[in-house]
Amino acid sequence: MPQRSKPDYAAPALEKGLDIVELLASEPEALTQIQLAARLRRTTSEIFRMLDVLVRRGYVNRGSDGTYGPTLKLFELAHRQSPVKRLTAVALPIMQRVSQAIGQSTHLSVHFDRRILVVAQVDSPEPMGFSVRLGSHYPFGVDRGSAFVLTAFQPAETQRALVAEMIANSARRPDVRTLQAQIARVRRRGYYQAPSDVIGGICQLSFPLFSRASGAVGALASPYLKQRDVKVGLAGARAALAAAAQEISAALGGNVRSR
């Protein structure tokens, strides 16, 4: 677990409960009580009651094999926040329409806790396709097109902080000047487009979303996958995604032209 600075006020029980939730959220598979205790450097008796409460309150699920895993309750709670709820309510119908038109999946990401969080997603209407899972989260690094978009369309001070995050979260530390030049180019173009560093054959398309707040509040993206039976080419998909981003931003009260 990451080292934390010494708190002004101690709440040991709450700290233990949060440590459990954060650890389970970061693990690809469910863990036993013994595994949890070992990872957290605590005894099983220390976390027994915490697990019981977390299961009872719906934050953690206990499997029939005795392992523990996270539920979607935190994700659901996050969606109750008015900014995210408003963003997804406005964006989803438009995303469904554009995905149907271009034959590609679309997703909406926001910046949260040094990560990119996918808060809305629509599958491709085609029999085969590529999509990003709803609720997925990734390090806010240089291999994500949405990170470039969410950084490029921000006030200067926020942009500097996000550039520092991108560098810190990237396995291969990029040159600062090169990264800043890339971000400036994204801002001039108004969008991000590049082959995916993660999945071969995918071209990342990403556009900023604006509200009345200062800076981009989200990124509308499509991992474009070229297929024989998909009639809309990359340029057409990019134009449709741009129009969708403008429509969403307008509905949110954002002044796209002034960005």
DAJOFEN-V555913 format. One record per helix or strand of 3 or more residues. SS is the DSSP state (alpha for helix, beta for strand). FROM is the first residue (numbers start at 0). LEN is the number of residues. Records with the same first field share a line. If there is no record, write none. Layout:
SS: FROM-LEN ; FROM-LEN
This chain:
alpha: 11-15 ; 32-8 ; 43-13 ; 72-8 ; 81-21 ; 144-8 ; 155-13 ; 175-14 ; 233-18 ; 255-3
beta: 59-3 ; 67-3 ; 105-7 ; 114-8 ; 136-3 ; 190-5 ; 201-10 ; 215-10
